[in-house]
């Protein structure tokens, strides 16, 4: 009986030692993953500024065209309402 208890205790100590060693190795090495990490790129601030500048210039050009149309051209406007003609609301 004593031999069986000693054998079980020895086996449990060995198992605990293996678990502790594997845990220490995993902590030392780090997490083991099979998927690749998503590595972000450093944004190019100069390229971003140029894109914003181009978009701003395009917006200004469109606004100037609208201003020219409103200042020099004749616009025909037709009012359409939800009310039927002949009713006073």
Residue, then its C-alpha position, 0 to 999 in steps of 0.5 A: x500500500x505504501x509503495x502505491x501511494x509513493x508511486x502516485x505521489x511521485x507521478x503527480x510531482x512529475x506531472x506538476x513539474x512538467x506543467x510548470x516547465x511547459x508554462x515557463x517555456x510558453x511565458x518565455x517564448x510568448x504566445x504561439x499563433x498560426x495566424x499572421x498579425x495585422x501590422x499597421x502602416x505608418x500614415x504618410x502625412x505628406x500624401x494625406x495633405x496632398x490628397x486633402x489639398x486636391x479635394x479642397x481645390x476640386x471643391x473650390x472649383x465646383x463652387x466657383x462654377x456654381x457661383x458663375x451659373x448663379x451670377x450670370x445665367x437665367x434660371x427657370x424655377x417652377x414651384x410645385x406644392x403639395x396643395x391642390x390649386x384652388x384651395x386656400x390653406 
